[in-house]
Amino acid sequence: MLNIRKEQNGTSLTVFLEGKLDTITAPDFEAAIKESIDNVTELVFDMEKLEYITSAGLRVLLSAQKTMNAQGTMTVKNVNEDINDVFEVTGFSDFLTIE
């Protein structure tokens, strides 16, 4: 299960993720991002409560990064050690801005 909470402040959008981002939850995550990303110049994913991520979740992050490359910035925050390991093994840490 994945809980998605969004906070928008002008053109800044923060998306809080809690639970598991996997094949089952990735389509909902993708839909939540797509419906909110227009006119956003700063996109932040807060992953403090995200337990794990699979390739399906990585694909959605990649898509969001491509969109934000054209219209602003994207940052990933509060990544736990396991998810950070996934980002490093997959090479995502090379192009994601992780704080």
C-alpha positions as CSV (number, residue, x, y, z in Angstrom):
1,M,0.0,0.0,0.0
2,L,1.2,3.5,-0.8
3,N,-0.2,6.7,0.7
4,I,0.4,9.9,-1.4
5,R,0.0,13.3,0.1
6,K,0.5,16.4,-1.9
7,E,1.2,20.0,-0.7
8,Q,1.2,22.7,-3.3
9,N,2.5,26.2,-2.7
10,G,2.3,28.3,-5.8
11,T,4.5,26.6,-8.4
12,S,6.1,24.4,-5.8
13,L,4.8,20.9,-5.2
14,T,5.9,18.5,-2.4
15,V,4.8,14.9,-2.6
16,F,5.0,12.8,0.6
17,L,5.2,9.1,0.0
18,E,4.4,6.5,2.7
19,G,4.5,2.7,2.3
20,K,5.6,0.7,-0.7
21,L,6.1,2.0,-4.2
22,D,5.9,-1.2,-6.4
23,T,4.2,-2.6,-9.4
24,I,0.7,-2.4,-7.8
25,T,1.0,1.2,-6.5
26,A,3.1,2.8,-9.3
27,P,0.1,3.4,-11.6
28,D,-1.6,5.4,-8.8
29,F,1.6,7.3,-8.1
30,E,2.0,8.1,-11.8
31,A,-1.5,9.4,-12.1
32,A,-1.2,11.5,-9.0
33,I,2.0,13.1,-10.4
34,K,0.6,13.7,-13.9
35,E,-2.5,15.4,-12.6
36,S,-0.5,17.8,-10.5
37,I,2.7,18.5,-12.4
38,D,1.4,21.2,-14.9
39,N,2.8,24.6,-14.1
40,V,5.0,23.2,-11.3
41,T,8.6,24.6,-11.4
42,E,9.8,22.9,-8.2
43,L,8.9,19.3,-7.5
44,V,10.0,17.6,-4.2
45,F,9.5,14.0,-3.3
46,D,9.7,13.4,0.5
47,M,10.5,9.7,1.0
48,E,10.9,9.7,4.8
49,K,8.1,7.1,5.2
50,L,8.7,5.2,2.0
51,E,9.6,1.6,2.9
52,Y,10.8,0.4,-0.5
53,I,10.8,1.1,-4.2
54,T,10.8,-1.3,-7.2
55,S,11.6,-0.7,-10.9
56,A,8.0,0.3,-11.5
57,G,8.4,3.2,-9.1
58,L,11.8,4.1,-10.5
59,R,10.2,4.4,-14.0
60,V,7.7,6.9,-12.6
61,L,10.5,8.9,-11.0
62,L,12.4,8.9,-14.3
63,S,9.3,10.2,-16.2
64,A,8.8,12.9,-13.6
65,Q,12.5,13.9,-13.9
66,K,12.3,14.2,-17.7
67,T,9.2,16.4,-17.3
68,M,10.9,18.6,-14.7
69,N,14.1,18.9,-16.7
70,A,12.0,20.9,-19.2
71,Q,10.1,23.0,-16.6
72,G,12.0,23.3,-13.4
73,T,13.7,21.3,-10.7
74,M,13.1,18.0,-9.0
75,T,14.5,16.9,-5.6
76,V,14.2,13.7,-3.6
77,K,14.5,14.2,0.2
78,N,14.7,12.0,3.3
79,V,15.7,8.8,1.5
80,N,16.4,5.8,3.8
81,E,19.5,3.7,3.4
82,D,17.7,0.9,1.5
83,I,16.1,3.2,-1.1
84,N,19.4,5.1,-1.4
85,D,21.1,1.8,-2.2
86,V,18.5,1.1,-4.9
87,F,19.2,4.6,-6.4
88,E,23.0,3.9,-6.4
89,V,22.8,0.4,-7.8
90,T,20.5,1.5,-10.6
91,G,22.5,4.6,-11.4
92,F,19.5,6.9,-10.4
93,S,21.8,8.7,-7.9
94,D,23.7,10.0,-10.9
95,F,20.9,12.1,-12.2
96,L,18.5,12.6,-9.3
97,T,19.0,15.4,-6.9
98,I,19.0,13.7,-3.5
99,E,19.1,15.6,-0.2
